[in-house]
């Protein structure tokens, strides 16, 4: 479903990140291969620190300057 939306909107760049589940999965390499083969996406497994930063920024994005 996401792939069709990406194609519909002619996205020039798609960033696909994996988090904790892929950091600890014993078969993460095969999952990355499957995603590449099925969707042609290069998936990046982010560090725990980067995952936390993205979560923090996502939470902050719901506030405007008047709410902080």
PQR file of N, CA, C, O and H, with PARSE charges and radii, in Angstrom:
ATOM      1  N   UNK A   1       0.821  -1.188   0.000 -0.4000 1.5000
ATOM      2  CA  UNK A   1       0.000   0.000   0.000 -0.0000 2.0000
ATOM      3  C   UNK A   1       0.871   1.261   0.000  0.5500 1.7000
ATOM      4  O   UNK A   1       0.621   2.198  -0.758 -0.5500 1.4000
ATOM      5  N   UNK A   2       1.912   1.272   0.873 -0.4000 1.5000
ATOM      6  CA  UNK A   2       2.809   2.427   0.900 -0.0000 2.0000
ATOM      7  C   UNK A   2       3.548   2.572  -0.425  0.5500 1.7000
ATOM      8  O   UNK A   2       3.736   3.680  -0.926 -0.5500 1.4000
ATOM      9  H   UNK A   2       2.115   0.510   1.488  0.4000 1.0000
ATOM     10  N   UNK A   3       3.961   1.449  -0.981 -0.4000 1.5000
ATOM     11  CA  UNK A   3       4.692   1.480  -2.252 -0.0000 2.0000
ATOM     12  C   UNK A   3       3.834   2.136  -3.339  0.5500 1.7000
ATOM     13  O   UNK A   3       4.348   2.928  -4.128 -0.5500 1.4000
ATOM     14  H   UNK A   3       3.808   0.548  -0.574  0.4000 1.0000
ATOM     15  N   UNK A   4       2.547   1.822  -3.391 -0.4000 1.5000
ATOM     16  CA  UNK A   4       1.692   2.430  -4.418 -0.0000 2.0000
ATOM     17  C   UNK A   4       1.514   3.930  -4.178  0.5500 1.7000
ATOM     18  O   UNK A   4       1.450   4.702  -5.135 -0.5500 1.4000
ATOM     19  H   UNK A   4       2.130   1.179  -2.749  0.4000 1.0000
ATOM     20  N   UNK A   5       1.432   4.352  -2.915 -0.4000 1.5000
ATOM     21  CA  UNK A   5       1.351   5.784  -2.613 -0.0000 2.0000
ATOM     22  C   UNK A   5       2.639   6.507  -3.010  0.5500 1.7000
ATOM     23  O   UNK A   5       2.604   7.623  -3.529 -0.5500 1.4000
ATOM     24  H   UNK A   5       1.483   3.725  -2.137  0.4000 1.0000
ATOM     25  N   UNK A   6       3.757   5.865  -2.763 -0.4000 1.5000
ATOM     26  CA  UNK A   6       5.049   6.444  -3.136 -0.0000 2.0000
ATOM     27  C   UNK A   6       5.114   6.643  -4.647  0.5500 1.7000
ATOM     28  O   UNK A   6       5.544   7.690  -5.131 -0.5500 1.4000
ATOM     29  H   UNK A   6       3.786   4.959  -2.341  0.4000 1.0000
ATOM     30  N   UNK A   7       4.680   5.622  -5.380 -0.4000 1.5000
ATOM     31  CA  UNK A   7       4.691   5.715  -6.840 -0.0000 2.0000
ATOM     32  C   UNK A   7       3.674   6.743  -7.334  0.5500 1.7000
ATOM     33  O   UNK A   7       3.957   7.506  -8.258 -0.5500 1.4000
ATOM     34  H   UNK A   7       4.331   4.772  -4.987  0.4000 1.0000
ATOM     35  N   UNK A   8       2.498   6.763  -6.722 -0.4000 1.5000
ATOM     36  CA  UNK A   8       1.450   7.709  -7.121 -0.0000 2.0000
ATOM     37  C   UNK A   8       1.910   9.148  -6.962  0.5500 1.7000
ATOM     38  O   UNK A   8       1.601   9.995  -7.800 -0.5500 1.4000
ATOM     39  H   UNK A   8       2.268   6.144  -5.971  0.4000 1.0000
ATOM     40  N   UNK A   9       2.638   9.429  -5.906 -0.4000 1.5000
ATOM     41  CA  UNK A   9       3.088  10.797  -5.640 -0.0000 2.0000
ATOM     42  C   UNK A   9       4.471  11.095  -6.220  0.5500 1.7000
ATOM     43  O   UNK A   9       5.025  12.173  -6.009 -0.5500 1.4000
ATOM     44  H   UNK A   9       2.888   8.741  -5.225  0.4000 1.0000
ATOM     45  N   UNK A  10       5.015  10.128  -6.948 -0.4000 1.5000
ATOM     46  CA  UNK A  10       6.300  10.295  -7.642 -0.0000 2.0000
ATOM     47  C   UNK A  10       7.407  10.797  -6.701  0.5500 1.7000
ATOM     48  O   UNK A  10       8.135  11.739  -7.014 -0.5500 1.4000
ATOM     49  H   UNK A  10       4.564   9.251  -7.119  0.4000 1.0000
ATOM     50  N   UNK A  11       7.506  10.146  -5.558 -0.4000 1.5000
ATOM     51  CA  UNK A  11       8.543  10.516  -4.591 -0.0000 2.0000
ATOM     52  C   UNK A  11       9.917  10.291  -5.191  0.5500 1.7000
ATOM     53  O   UNK A  11      10.180   9.247  -5.789 -0.5500 1.4000
ATOM     54  H   UNK A  11       6.914   9.381  -5.304  0.4000 1.0000
ATOM     55  N   UNK A  12      10.774  11.256  -5.033 -0.4000 1.5000
ATOM     56  CA  UNK A  12      12.128  11.157  -5.567 -0.0000 2.0000
ATOM     57  C   UNK A  12      13.064  10.416  -4.624  0.5500 1.7000
ATOM     58  O   UNK A  12      14.029   9.788  -5.060 -0.5500 1.4000
ATOM     59  H   UNK A  12      10.560  12.103  -4.547  0.4000 1.0000
ATOM     60  N   UNK A  13      12.777  10.491  -3.340 -0.4000 1.5000
ATOM     61  CA  UNK A  13      13.643   9.832  -2.367 -0.0000 2.0000
ATOM     62  C   UNK A  13      12.771   9.166  -1.302  0.5500 1.7000
ATOM     63  O   UNK A  13      11.849   9.777  -0.762 -0.5500 1.4000
ATOM     64  H   UNK A  13      11.993  11.001  -2.986  0.4000 1.0000
ATOM     65  N   UNK A  14      13.076   7.924  -1.018 -0.4000 1.5000
ATOM     66  CA  UNK A  14      12.357   7.167   0.011 -0.0000 2.0000
ATOM     67  C   UNK A  14      13.395   6.654   1.001  0.5500 1.7000
ATOM     68  O   UNK A  14      14.381   6.026   0.615 -0.5500 1.4000
ATOM     69  H   UNK A  14      13.825   7.428  -1.457  0.4000 1.0000
ATOM     70  N   UNK A  15      13.161   6.929   2.281 -0.4000 1.5000
ATOM     71  CA  UNK A  15      14.052   6.461   3.337 -0.0000 2.0000
ATOM     72  C   UNK A  15      13.279   5.461   4.178  0.5500 1.7000
ATOM     73  O   UNK A  15      12.217   5.774   4.716 -0.5500 1.4000
ATOM     74  H   UNK A  15      12.360   7.439   2.594  0.4000 1.0000
ATOM     75  N   UNK A  16      13.821   4.253   4.286 -0.4000 1.5000
ATOM     76  CA  UNK A  16      13.168   3.196   5.051 -0.0000 2.0000
ATOM     77  C   UNK A  16      14.098   2.805   6.192  0.5500 1.7000
ATOM     78  O   UNK A  16      15.225   2.365   5.966 -0.5500 1.4000
ATOM     79  H   UNK A  16      14.684   3.999   3.849  0.4000 1.0000
ATOM     80  N   UNK A  17      13.612   2.971   7.419 -0.4000 1.5000
ATOM     81  CA  UNK A  17      14.425   2.676   8.588 -0.0000 2.0000
ATOM     82  C   UNK A  17      13.836   1.525   9.386  0.5500 1.7000
ATOM     83  O   UNK A  17      12.620   1.399   9.531 -0.5500 1.4000
ATOM     84  H   UNK A  17      12.696   3.329   7.602  0.4000 1.0000
ATOM     85  N   UNK A  18      14.722   0.696   9.895 -0.4000 1.5000
ATOM     86  CA  UNK A  18      14.346  -0.363  10.812 -0.0000 2.0000
ATOM     87  C   UNK A  18      14.808   0.012  12.214  0.5500 1.7000
ATOM     88  O   UNK A  18      15.770   0.761  12.381 -0.5500 1.4000
ATOM     89  H   UNK A  18      15.710   0.799   9.778  0.4000 1.0000
ATOM     90  N   UNK A  19      14.120  -0.512  13.209 -0.4000 1.5000
ATOM     91  CA  UNK A  19      14.413  -0.145  14.593 -0.0000 2.0000
ATOM     92  C   UNK A  19      14.762  -1.383  15.424  0.5500 1.7000
ATOM     93  O   UNK A  19      15.311  -2.353  14.901 -0.5500 1.4000
ATOM     94  H   UNK A  19      13.338  -1.120  13.073  0.4000 1.0000
ATOM     95  N   UNK A  20      14.448  -1.345  16.691 -0.4000 1.5000
ATOM     96  CA  UNK A  20      14.846  -2.378  17.654 -0.0000 2.0000
ATOM     97  C   UNK A  20      14.577  -3.806  17.177  0.5500 1.7000
ATOM     98  O   UNK A  20      15.426  -4.683  17.336 -0.5500 1.4000
ATOM     99  H   UNK A  20      14.002  -0.557  17.116  0.4000 1.0000
ATOM    100  N   UNK A  21      13.429  -4.034  16.609 -0.4000 1.5000
ATOM    101  CA  UNK A  21      13.092  -5.393  16.174 -0.0000 2.0000
ATOM    102  C   UNK A  21      14.140  -5.939  15.198  0.5500 1.7000
ATOM    103  O   UNK A  21      14.514  -7.109  15.280 -0.5500 1.4000
ATOM    104  H   UNK A  21      12.740  -3.321  16.481  0.4000 1.0000
ATOM    105  N   UNK A  22      14.607  -5.103  14.288 -0.4000 1.5000
ATOM    106  CA  UNK A  22      15.621  -5.564  13.334 -0.0000 2.0000
ATOM    107  C   UNK A  22      17.018  -5.580  13.944  0.5500 1.7000
ATOM    108  O   UNK A  22      17.875  -6.351  13.512 -0.5500 1.4000
ATOM    109  H   UNK A  22      14.303  -4.153  14.221  0.4000 1.0000
ATOM    110  N   UNK A  23      17.251  -4.737  14.940 -0.4000 1.5000
ATOM    111  CA  UNK A  23      18.565  -4.768  15.593 -0.0000 2.0000
ATOM    112  C   UNK A  23      18.768  -6.090  16.326  0.5500 1.7000
ATOM    113  O   UNK A  23      19.895  -6.579  16.407 -0.5500 1.4000
ATOM    114  H   UNK A  23      16.555  -4.111  15.290  0.4000 1.0000
ATOM    115  N   UNK A  24      17.707  -6.672  16.857 -0.4000 1.5000
ATOM    116  CA  UNK A  24      17.843  -7.896  17.654 -0.0000 2.0000
ATOM    117  C   UNK A  24      17.475  -9.168  16.897  0.5500 1.7000
ATOM    118  O   UNK A  24      17.782 -10.266  17.361 -0.5500 1.4000
ATOM    119  H   UNK A  24      16.792  -6.274  16.791  0.4000 1.0000
ATOM    120  N   UNK A  25      16.829  -9.044  15.754 -0.4000 1.5000
ATOM    121  CA  UNK A  25      16.391 -10.228  15.004 -0.0000 2.0000
ATOM    122  C   UNK A  25      17.590 -11.022  14.495  0.5500 1.7000
ATOM    123  O   UNK A  25      18.534 -10.456  13.943 -0.5500 1.4000
ATOM    124  H   UNK A  25      16.579  -8.152  15.377  0.4000 1.0000
ATOM    125  N   UNK A  26      17.542 -12.313  14.682 -0.4000 1.5000
ATOM    126  CA  UNK A  26      18.624 -13.180  14.199 -0.0000 2.0000
ATOM    127  C   UNK A  26      18.618 -13.277  12.680  0.5500 1.7000
ATOM    128  O   UNK A  26      19.645 -13.562  12.064 -0.5500 1.4000
ATOM    129  H   UNK A  26      16.775 -12.773  15.130  0.4000 1.0000
ATOM    130  N   UNK A  27      17.464 -13.041  12.085 -0.4000 1.5000
ATOM    131  CA  UNK A  27      17.352 -13.151  10.628 -0.0000 2.0000
ATOM    132  C   UNK A  27      17.216 -11.792   9.948  0.5500 1.7000
ATOM    133  O   UNK A  27      16.609 -11.690   8.881 -0.5500 1.4000
ATOM    134  H   UNK A  27      16.630 -12.810  12.586  0.4000 1.0000
ATOM    135  N   UNK A  28      17.778 -10.746  10.561 -0.4000 1.5000
ATOM    136  CA  UNK A  28      17.623  -9.403   9.991 -0.0000 2.0000
ATOM    137  C   UNK A  28      18.194  -9.302   8.578  0.5500 1.7000
ATOM    138  O   UNK A  28      17.637  -8.592   7.740 -0.5500 1.4000
ATOM    139  H   UNK A  28      18.270 -10.828  11.427  0.4000 1.0000
ATOM    140  N   UNK A  29      19.284  -9.993   8.303 -0.4000 1.5000
ATOM    141  CA  UNK A  29      19.874  -9.932   6.958 -0.0000 2.0000
ATOM    142  C   UNK A  29      18.901 -10.476   5.917  0.5500 1.7000
ATOM    143  O   UNK A  29      18.776  -9.912   4.830 -0.5500 1.4000
ATOM    144  H   UNK A  29      19.737 -10.570   8.983  0.4000 1.0000
ATOM    145  N   UNK A  30      18.218 -11.556   6.240 -0.4000 1.5000
ATOM    146  CA  UNK A  30      17.261 -12.110   5.272 -0.0000 2.0000
ATOM    147  C   UNK A  30      16.034 -11.210   5.125  0.5500 1.7000
ATOM    148  O   UNK A  30      15.442 -11.139   4.048 -0.5500 1.4000
ATOM    149  H   UNK A  30      18.320 -12.014   7.123  0.4000 1.0000
ATOM    150  N   UNK A  31      15.653 -10.530   6.194 -0.4000 1.5000
ATOM    151  CA  UNK A  31      14.541  -9.577   6.111 -0.0000 2.0000
ATOM    152  C   UNK A  31      14.924  -8.411   5.204  0.5500 1.7000
ATOM    153  O   UNK A  31      14.128  -7.981   4.370 -0.5500 1.4000
ATOM    154  H   UNK A  31      16.133 -10.587   7.069  0.4000 1.0000
ATOM    155  N   UNK A  32      16.144  -7.901   5.368 -0.4000 1.5000
ATOM    156  CA  UNK A  32      16.619  -6.808   4.504 -0.0000 2.0000
ATOM    157  C   UNK A  32      16.630  -7.243   3.048  0.5500 1.7000
ATOM    158  O   UNK A  32      16.227  -6.484   2.167 -0.5500 1.4000
ATOM    159  H   UNK A  32      16.791  -8.251   6.046  0.4000 1.0000
ATOM    160  N   UNK A  33      17.090  -8.463   2.791 -0.4000 1.5000
ATOM    161  CA  UNK A  33      17.113  -8.989   1.423 -0.0000 2.0000
ATOM    162  C   UNK A  33      15.705  -9.102   0.851  0.5500 1.7000
ATOM    163  O   UNK A  33      15.468  -8.760  -0.308 -0.5500 1.4000
ATOM    164  H   UNK A  33      17.417  -9.080   3.507  0.4000 1.0000
ATOM    165  N   UNK A  34      14.779  -9.579   1.663 -0.4000 1.5000
ATOM    166  CA  UNK A  34      13.386  -9.731   1.222 -0.0000 2.0000
ATOM    167  C   UNK A  34      12.776  -8.380   0.848  0.5500 1.7000
ATOM    168  O   UNK A  34      12.096  -8.262  -0.171 -0.5500 1.4000
ATOM    169  H   UNK A  34      14.971  -9.857   2.605  0.4000 1.0000
ATOM    170  N   UNK A  35      13.019  -7.372   1.669 -0.4000 1.5000
ATOM    171  CA  UNK A  35      12.490  -6.033   1.397 -0.0000 2.0000
ATOM    172  C   UNK A  35      13.107  -5.466   0.120  0.5500 1.7000
ATOM    173  O   UNK A  35      12.419  -4.841  -0.687 -0.5500 1.4000
ATOM    174  H   UNK A  35      13.572  -7.468   2.497  0.4000 1.0000
ATOM    175  N   UNK A  36      14.392  -5.688  -0.053 -0.4000 1.5000
ATOM    176  CA  UNK A  36      15.069  -5.215  -1.270 -0.0000 2.0000
ATOM    177  C   UNK A  36      14.505  -5.915  -2.502  0.5500 1.7000
ATOM    178  O   UNK A  36      14.216  -5.271  -3.511 -0.5500 1.4000
ATOM    179  H   UNK A  36      14.950  -6.196   0.603  0.4000 1.0000
ATOM    180  N   UNK A  37      14.349  -7.226  -2.417 -0.4000 1.5000
ATOM    181  CA  UNK A  37      13.854  -7.992  -3.561 -0.0000 2.0000
ATOM    182  C   UNK A  37      12.395  -7.684  -3.885  0.5500 1.7000
ATOM    183  O   UNK A  37      12.032  -7.579  -5.057 -0.5500 1.4000
ATOM    184  H   UNK A  37      14.584  -7.749  -1.598  0.4000 1.0000
ATOM    185  N   UNK A  38      11.562  -7.538  -2.866 -0.4000 1.5000
ATOM    186  CA  UNK A  38      10.132  -7.356  -3.076 -0.0000 2.0000
ATOM    187  C   UNK A  38       9.764  -5.920  -3.440  0.5500 1.7000
ATOM    188  O   UNK A  38       8.903  -5.695  -4.290 -0.5500 1.4000
ATOM    189  H   UNK A  38      11.857  -7.623  -1.914  0.4000 1.0000
ATOM    190  N   UNK A  39      10.420  -4.939  -2.791 -0.4000 1.5000
ATOM    191  CA  UNK A  39      10.021  -3.542  -2.954 -0.0000 2.0000
ATOM    192  C   UNK A  39      11.104  -2.649  -3.548  0.5500 1.7000
ATOM    193  O   UNK A  39      10.836  -1.502  -3.905 -0.5500 1.4000
ATOM    194  H   UNK A  39      11.119  -5.122  -2.100  0.4000 1.0000
ATOM    195  N   UNK A  40      12.331  -3.170  -3.656 -0.4000 1.5000
ATOM    196  CA  UNK A  40      13.485  -2.420  -4.144 -0.0000 2.0000
ATOM    197  C   UNK A  40      13.833  -1.238  -3.231  0.5500 1.7000
ATOM    198  O   UNK A  40      14.226  -0.171  -3.704 -0.5500 1.4000
ATOM    199  H   UNK A  40      12.549  -4.102  -3.366  0.4000 1.0000
ATOM    200  N   UNK A  41      13.684  -1.443  -1.914 -0.4000 1.5000
ATOM    201  CA  UNK A  41      14.071  -0.445  -0.923 -0.0000 2.0000
ATOM    202  C   UNK A  41      15.316  -0.922  -0.199  0.5500 1.7000
ATOM    203  O   UNK A  41      15.429  -2.095   0.154 -0.5500 1.4000
ATOM    204  H   UNK A  41      13.366  -2.309  -1.529  0.4000 1.0000
ATOM    205  N   UNK A  42      16.248  -0.009   0.019 -0.4000 1.5000
ATOM    206  CA  UNK A  42      17.398  -0.280   0.873 -0.0000 2.0000
ATOM    207  C   UNK A  42      17.027   0.158   2.277  0.5500 1.7000
ATOM    208  O   UNK A  42      16.865   1.350   2.537 -0.5500 1.4000
ATOM    209  H   UNK A  42      16.156   0.945  -0.267  0.4000 1.0000
ATOM    210  N   UNK A  43      16.892  -0.790   3.170 -0.4000 1.5000
ATOM    211  CA  UNK A  43      16.464  -0.498   4.526 -0.0000 2.0000
ATOM    212  C   UNK A  43      17.682  -0.251   5.400  0.5500 1.7000
ATOM    213  O   UNK A  43      18.645  -1.017   5.372 -0.5500 1.4000
ATOM    214  H   UNK A  43      17.023  -1.758   2.959  0.4000 1.0000
ATOM    215  N   UNK A  44      17.634   0.814   6.169 -0.4000 1.5000
ATOM    216  CA  UNK A  44      18.706   1.199   7.072 -0.0000 2.0000
ATOM    217  C   UNK A  44      18.278   0.856   8.504  0.5500 1.7000
ATOM    218  O   UNK A  44      17.211   1.280   8.948 -0.5500 1.4000
ATOM    219  H   UNK A  44      16.851   1.437   6.191  0.4000 1.0000
ATOM    220  N   UNK A  45      19.089   0.103   9.213 -0.4000 1.5000
ATOM    221  CA  UNK A  45      18.795  -0.190  10.615 -0.0000 2.0000
ATOM    222  C   UNK A  45      19.455   0.893  11.455  0.5500 1.7000
ATOM    223  O   UNK A  45      20.681   0.995  11.497 -0.5500 1.4000
ATOM    224  H   UNK A  45      19.955  -0.242   8.852  0.4000 1.0000
ATOM    225  N   UNK A  46      18.637   1.700  12.123 -0.4000 1.5000
ATOM    226  CA  UNK A  46      19.160   2.822  12.900 -0.0000 2.0000
ATOM    227  C   UNK A  46      19.562   2.356  14.301  0.5500 1.7000
ATOM    228  O   UNK A  46      19.089   1.334  14.798 -0.5500 1.4000
ATOM    229  H   UNK A  46      17.642   1.617  12.089  0.4000 1.0000
ATOM    230  N   UNK A  47      20.440   3.130  14.915 -0.4000 1.5000
ATOM    231  CA  UNK A  47      20.862   2.842  16.283 -0.0000 2.0000
ATOM    232  C   UNK A  47      19.732   3.189  17.247  0.5500 1.7000
ATOM    233  O   UNK A  47      18.785   3.886  16.884 -0.5500 1.4000
ATOM    234  H   UNK A  47      20.824   3.961  14.511  0.4000 1.0000
ATOM    235  N   UNK A  48      19.843   2.700  18.467 -0.4000 1.5000
ATOM    236  CA  UNK A  48      18.862   3.035  19.491 -0.0000 2.0000
ATOM    237  C   UNK A  48      18.821   4.532  19.751  0.5500 1.7000
ATOM    238  O   UNK A  48      17.752   5.098  19.976 -0.5500 1.4000
ATOM    239  H   UNK A  48      20.613   2.134  18.762  0.4000 1.0000
ATOM    240  N   UNK A  49      19.974   5.168  19.721 -0.4000 1.5000
ATOM    241  CA  UNK A  49      20.045   6.613  19.941 -0.0000 2.0000
ATOM    242  C   UNK A  49      19.310   7.371  18.833  0.5500 1.7000
ATOM    243  O   UNK A  49      18.559   8.308  19.106 -0.5500 1.4000
ATOM    244  H   UNK A  49      20.843   4.707  19.539  0.4000 1.0000
ATOM    245  N   UNK A  50      19.528   6.964  17.596 -0.4000 1.5000
ATOM    246  CA  UNK A  50      18.850   7.606  16.469 -0.0000 2.0000
ATOM    247  C   UNK A  50      17.353   7.356  16.527  0.5500 1.7000
ATOM    248  O   UNK A  50      16.563   8.258  16.249 -0.5500 1.4000
ATOM    249  H   UNK A  50      20.138   6.203  17.374  0.4000 1.0000
ATOM    250  N   UNK A  51      16.956   6.144  16.885 -0.4000 1.5000
ATOM    251  CA  UNK A  51      15.540   5.830  17.029 -0.0000 2.0000
ATOM    252  C   UNK A  51      14.890   6.735  18.082  0.5500 1.7000
ATOM    253  O   UNK A  51      13.790   7.247  17.877 -0.5500 1.4000
ATOM    254  H   UNK A  51      17.598   5.412  17.112  0.4000 1.0000
ATOM    255  N   UNK A  52      15.580   6.924  19.203 -0.4000 1.5000
ATOM    256  CA  UNK A  52      15.055   7.797  20.263 -0.0000 2.0000
ATOM    257  C   UNK A  52      14.944   9.241  19.781  0.5500 1.7000
ATOM    258  O   UNK A  52      13.967   9.926  20.083 -0.5500 1.4000
ATOM    259  H   UNK A  52      16.474   6.508  19.370  0.4000 1.0000
ATOM    260  N   UNK A  53      15.937   9.699  19.037 -0.4000 1.5000
ATOM    261  CA  UNK A  53      15.909  11.065  18.510 -0.0000 2.0000
ATOM    262  C   UNK A  53      14.732  11.259  17.566  0.5500 1.7000
ATOM    263  O   UNK A  53      14.023  12.261  17.658 -0.5500 1.4000
ATOM    264  H   UNK A  53      16.731   9.142  18.791  0.4000 1.0000
ATOM    265  N   UNK A  54      14.516  10.306  16.655 -0.4000 1.5000
ATOM    266  CA  UNK A  54      13.385  10.402  15.729 -0.0000 2.0000
ATOM    267  C   UNK A  54      12.060  10.396  16.486  0.5500 1.7000
ATOM    268  O   UNK A  54      11.144  11.140  16.134 -0.5500 1.4000
ATOM    269  H   UNK A  54      15.092   9.492  16.581  0.4000 1.0000
ATOM    270  N   UNK A  55      11.950   9.570  17.511 -0.4000 1.5000
ATOM    271  CA  UNK A  55      10.721   9.526  18.312 -0.0000 2.0000
ATOM    272  C   UNK A  55      10.490  10.853  19.021  0.5500 1.7000
ATOM    273  O   UNK A  55       9.367  11.354  19.071 -0.5500 1.4000
ATOM    274  H   UNK A  55      12.694   8.965  17.796  0.4000 1.0000
ATOM    275  N   UNK A  56      11.553  11.411  19.565 -0.4000 1.5000
ATOM    276  CA  UNK A  56      11.464  12.694  20.257 -0.0000 2.0000
ATOM    277  C   UNK A  56      11.029  13.797  19.301  0.5500 1.7000
ATOM    278  O   UNK A  56      10.135  14.583  19.613 -0.5500 1.4000
ATOM    279  H   UNK A  56      12.465  11.004  19.524  0.4000 1.0000
ATOM    280  N   UNK A  57      11.672  13.849  18.126 -0.4000 1.5000
ATOM    281  CA  UNK A  57      11.317  14.873  17.142 -0.0000 2.0000
ATOM    282  C   UNK A  57       9.892  14.682  16.646  0.5500 1.7000
ATOM    283  O   UNK A  57       9.190  15.662  16.396 -0.5500 1.4000
ATOM    284  H   UNK A  57      12.398  13.210  17.872  0.4000 1.0000
ATOM    285  N   UNK A  58       9.458  13.443  16.500 -0.4000 1.5000
ATOM    286  CA  UNK A  58       8.083  13.176  16.088 -0.0000 2.0000
ATOM    287  C   UNK A  58       7.088  13.671  17.124  0.5500 1.7000
ATOM    288  O   UNK A  58       6.057  14.250  16.781 -0.5500 1.4000
ATOM    289  H   UNK A  58      10.028  12.647  16.703  0.4000 1.0000
ATOM    290  N   UNK A  59       7.402  13.440  18.389 -0.4000 1.5000
ATOM    291  CA  UNK A  59       6.520  13.909  19.461 -0.0000 2.0000
ATOM    292  C   UNK A  59       6.485  15.432  19.491  0.5500 1.7000
ATOM    293  O   UNK A  59       5.416  16.021  19.658 -0.5500 1.4000
ATOM    294  H   UNK A  59       8.240  12.970  18.667  0.4000 1.0000
ATOM    295  N   UNK A  60       7.631  16.071  19.333 -0.4000 1.5000
ATOM    296  CA  UNK A  60       7.678  17.536  19.339 -0.0000 2.0000
ATOM    297  C   UNK A  60       6.931  18.148  18.166  0.5500 1.7000
ATOM    298  O   UNK A  60       6.411  19.259  18.270 -0.5500 1.4000
ATOM    299  H   UNK A  60       8.498  15.593  19.197  0.4000 1.0000
ATOM    300  N   UNK A  61       6.874  17.438  17.061 -0.4000 1.5000
ATOM    301  CA  UNK A  61       6.245  18.007  15.866 -0.0000 2.0000
ATOM    302  C   UNK A  61       4.745  18.234  16.049  0.5500 1.7000
ATOM    303  O   UNK A  61       4.132  18.958  15.264 -0.5500 1.4000
ATOM    304  H   UNK A  61       7.297  16.536  16.977  0.4000 1.0000
ATOM    305  N   UNK A  62       4.152  17.628  17.069 -0.4000 1.5000
ATOM    306  CA  UNK A  62       2.719  17.823  17.288 -0.0000 2.0000
ATOM    307  C   UNK A  62       2.424  19.101  18.081  0.5500 1.7000
ATOM    308  O   UNK A  62       1.262  19.462  18.268 -0.5500 1.4000
ATOM    309  H   UNK A  62       4.650  17.040  17.706  0.4000 1.0000
ATOM    310  N   UNK A  63       3.465  19.775  18.542 -0.4000 1.5000
ATOM    311  CA  UNK A  63       3.310  21.011  19.286 -0.0000 2.0000
ATOM    312  C   UNK A  63       3.682  22.202  18.416  0.5500 1.7000
ATOM    313  O   UNK A  63       4.568  22.097  17.568 -0.5500 1.4000
ATOM    314  H   UNK A  63       4.409  19.482  18.390  0.4000 1.0000
ATOM    315  N   UNK A  64       3.015  23.332  18.619 -0.4000 1.5000
ATOM    316  CA  UNK A  64       3.482  24.554  17.997 -0.0000 2.0000
ATOM    317  C   UNK A  64       4.208  25.363  19.065  0.5500 1.7000
ATOM    318  O   UNK A  64       4.197  24.985  20.237 -0.5500 1.4000
ATOM    319  H   UNK A  64       2.295  23.417  19.308  0.4000 1.0000
ATOM    320  N   UNK A  65       4.823  26.440  18.691 -0.4000 1.5000
ATOM    321  CA  UNK A  65       5.635  27.228  19.634 -0.0000 2.0000
ATOM    322  C   UNK A  65       4.839  27.706  20.840  0.5500 1.7000
ATOM    323  O   UNK A  65       5.416  27.903  21.910 -0.5500 1.4000
ATOM    324  H   UNK A  65       4.832  26.746  17.739  0.4000 1.0000
ATOM    325  N   UNK A  66       3.558  27.894  20.703 -0.4000 1.5000
ATOM    326  CA  UNK A  66       2.730  28.394  21.804 -0.0000 2.0000
ATOM    327  C   UNK A  66       2.443  27.324  22.850  0.5500 1.7000
ATOM    328  O   UNK A  66       2.051  27.643  23.972 -0.5500 1.4000
ATOM    329  H   UNK A  66       3.089  27.734  19.834  0.4000 1.0000
ATOM    330  N   UNK A  67       2.635  26.058  22.492 -0.4000 1.5000
ATOM    331  CA  UNK A  67       2.324  24.965  23.423 -0.0000 2.0000
ATOM    332  C   UNK A  67       3.513  24.539  24.268  0.5500 1.7000
ATOM    333  O   UNK A  67       3.349  23.767  25.213 -0.5500 1.4000
ATOM    334  H   UNK A  67       2.953  25.799  21.581  0.4000 1.0000
ATOM    335  N   UNK A  68       4.693  25.021  23.953 -0.4000 1.5000
ATOM    336  CA  UNK A  68       5.897  24.573  24.671 -0.0000 2.0000
ATOM    337  C   UNK A  68       6.262  25.553  25.754  0.5500 1.7000
ATOM    338  O   UNK A  68       7.246  25.349  26.465 -0.5500 1.4000
ATOM    339  H   UNK A  68       4.826  25.648  23.186  0.4000 1.0000
TER
END
